[in-house]
Amino acid sequence: MSRKRQSLKAKLTTYKTAGYALVGVIVGIFLLFVSNLSSFDTNPALKATVNQLGGLLITAGGLGILWDLRGKRDIMDEVLEKTKTAADISAAGLDRVTMDWLDVPWGDLFADARQITVFISYGSSWRKVHWSKLQEFAKDEKHSLRLYLPDPDDEATMRVLGQRYDYTLEKIRANVEETAVEMAKLAQNNPADIRIYYRAGDPTYTCYRFDDKVLVTLYSHKRKRGGVPTLLIKRGTFNDFFMQDLKAIEQQSRPIALAELTGEAAS
């Protein structure tokens, strides 16, 4: 237990309330004793009143002692625990958590961004769902997009991805190359600065960077479609980690000529 937490508990338990409650208990016991004296037998109503008052003081006093010595601490424990959790979430930068990657404000992310970085296995569904947003983003020459894909020429990488998605080697390679070609065509038909990179090694998560925000989607080992944890992260410790990881991914990747992907390379 931290010193700060101990200090808060010490301040809560002043024993003043417990002292007053103890006096009440003693008075209550005294009244119960007095109510049983023979002098009260001639006045049943007064005897009952004193007896009930004594019982009430004992009950209230006992509860007061219990509250001061234990109740306050239990509530403070709960408050401190929730406060700590909230502080951890704030420090990490978590802005939104969902099990459905579609349940994310994609429209706002695209509309507000000037620089987008995508690290993905192949992203056919993502590309198709957001193609109109990608086209709109690519129309602005001040915008930039970096796409990092697994290297389709690296057989070890393709085999790992094929096992992950339960695809054949040819199928997973075709999916990666399809995304690369589509994005290359988008780049050639629009003024935005769009670049494509291949990286040997299978991705352990999907990451989308929109300026200073990061959206991360985890992978499942079930080899079937379904909900997966998706985290929208603003500035914080988690954001720092993924920003640094994206820099490492860039260093591990090789740029691909757009003309090579679209088949327009000079012979």
N, C-alpha and C positions, 0 to 999 in steps of 0.2 A: 504494500500500500504506500502511495506517495506521501511525502510530508504535507503537501497541499491538501490532500484528501483527509489526512489525519487532523489537520488544523481545522478544516471545515466541520468535521464531526465534533471536535472538542468545543467549538463555538456553539454548536447546536445543543450539546448536552451541558447546560449551565447548572443543573441540579436545583435551580430555584423552584421550578415547577414541581419537581419531585419532592422538595422540602415542604411546599405548601400542601401537596397532596397527602403527604405523610401526616401532617397536622390534622387534615380532614379525616383521615382514617382513624386517628387516635380519638378525635372528638366523636366520631361515629360509634366507636366501641364504647366510649363513655356513655353516650346517649342510650345505647342498647342496654347497658348495665342499669342505668337509672330507670329506664322504662319497666324493668322487672322488679323494682322495689315495691313493697306492699303498700306504700303511701299512694301509689297511682291506681290501686285497685278500685278506689271509690270514684275514679274518673276514667272510664274505659276509653272515651274519645281522645283525651289527652295522652293516655298511655299508648294508644295505637299511633298517634301522630308522632310522638317522640321516638317510638320504635322504628317507624318507617323512615323518619328523618335520619336516624342513626344508620340504617341499612343503606340509604341513598348516599350518605357521606362516605361510607366504606367502599361502595362500588365505584363512585366517582373518583375517589382518591386512588384506588387501585389502578383504575384505567389511566389516571394522570401519571402515575409513576411508570407504568408500562410504556406509555407514549413517549415520555421524556427520555427514558433509558434505551428504548428499542425502536419505537415507531418512527421517530425522526430520522434515525440512522438508516433504516430500511428504505425510506423514501429518498433520502439523499443518495444512497447507493444507486438507486434506479436512475435518478436524475443525472448523476455524474457519469453513469455508464452510457446513457443516451447522448449526453453532451460530448463524451469522448468519441462515440461512433460518428456523430455529426461532424466533429472536428476532423476526424480521419478522412471522411468522404470529401469534405471541403478541401483538405490539403491535397488529396489525390486528384481533384479536379473533375470528379464524376458529375456529369450533367444529366445523363439519362441512361437507364438500364432497361433493356427489353429482351424478350426471347424471339422477337420477330424483326428481322432487319428492315422490313418494309415499314415498320412502325417507328420511323425516324423522320424528322423534318428535312427530307432530302431537298425539297424545293428551296427552302431557306438557305441551306448549306451551299447549293449551287449558285443561287442568286447573289449571295454575299461574298463569295470567294473570288479571289484574283489568281490564286495559285492552288492547284490541286495535284496531289500525289496519290497514286493508286498502286498498291502492292497486293497482288491477287493471283490465284492459281490460273484462272482463265476468265471467269466472270461473265459467262454468256447471259445468264439471267439478269445480272446487274446492268450489263450493257444494254440489253434490249428494253428493260423497264425504264431506264433513264436516257435513252438515246436522244430524245428531243431536248433534254436538258444539256446533254453533251454538245449537241449541235449549236444550241444557243450560246453556250459558254465559249465555243471555238470561234464564234464570229468576232470576238473582241481581240484586237491585236495586242492589248495590254495583258491578256490572260496567258497563263502557262499551265501545261499539264504534263506530268511525268508518269509514265506507265511502266511498272516493273513486273515482268512475267517470268515464269520458270523457263529455262532454256530448253526449247524443243529438240535441240541437237545433243543434249546431254541425256544419254539413255538411262543412267542411274536415276536422275531426277524424274524422268517420265515414268519409270517403273514404280517408283514410290507413289507418285500421284495416281497412277492407274490402279494401284492397290487401294488407295484411300477412297477413290470414287467408284471402285469396282468397274473400271473401264479397261478396255484393251489398250495396249501401247499406242496403237494407231489412232484410236479414238481420242485419247487424252492429248496426243500431239496435235491432232487436227483441231481440237477445241482451242488450244493455246494459239496456234497459227491463225485461226479464224479471227480471234480477238485482235491479234497484232495487225492483221491486214485491214480490218475494219477501222481501227484507230489510225492507221497510216493514211488511209483514204480520207478520213476526217481531217487529218492534219494538212494534207495536200490541197484540200478544197476550202480551207479557212485560214485566216491570218494569225490565229493564236499560235503560240510557241508550244508545239506538242512534240514530245520526244518519247521514244520507246526503247526499253532496255531488256536484255535477257540476263537471267541470273541462274547459275547452276546451284541446285539445292532446293528441296521442297519447302514452300512457305509453311510456317507453323501457325499462322493466323492471317486474316485478311485485314488490310489497313487502308483507310482513305483519309488523306489529310486535306482539310479545307482551310487554308491560311493557318491560323493558330489553333484550330480545333482538329481533333483526331477521332475518327470513328473506327472501332475495332470489332471485328466479328471472329469468334473462335471457331475452330473446326470440331466436328464430331467424329468419333471412331465407330459409329454405328453402321456406317456405309449405306445410309439411306437418308432421304430428305426429312427434314423436321426442324423445329425451332432450335436455335443456338443462341448463346449469350451474345448480346450486342451492346457495346459500351460507347456512348458519346462522351468525349472527354475534352474539357476546356483546360486552361492553364493550371498546372499542378504537377505533382510528382509523377503520376502516371503519364501525363502528357510529355514530360521531359524524357521519360524512358522511351516512348515510341518515336519521338522526334530524333533522338540519338540513334535509335535502331534503324530508322529510315536513312540516316546518313551512312550507317554501316552497309546497308543494302545497296546504296548507290555505289559505294566503293567496291563492292563485290560483283557489280554488274557490268555488262558491256553494252555500249550503245549500238543500235541497229539502224542502218540507213533506211529511210522511208521508201526510197525508190527500190531498194532491194526487196522490200515486202510487197510492194504493189506491182513488181515485175517491170518497172520502168528504168532499171539500172542500165547504164551504157554498156554496150557489148564490147 
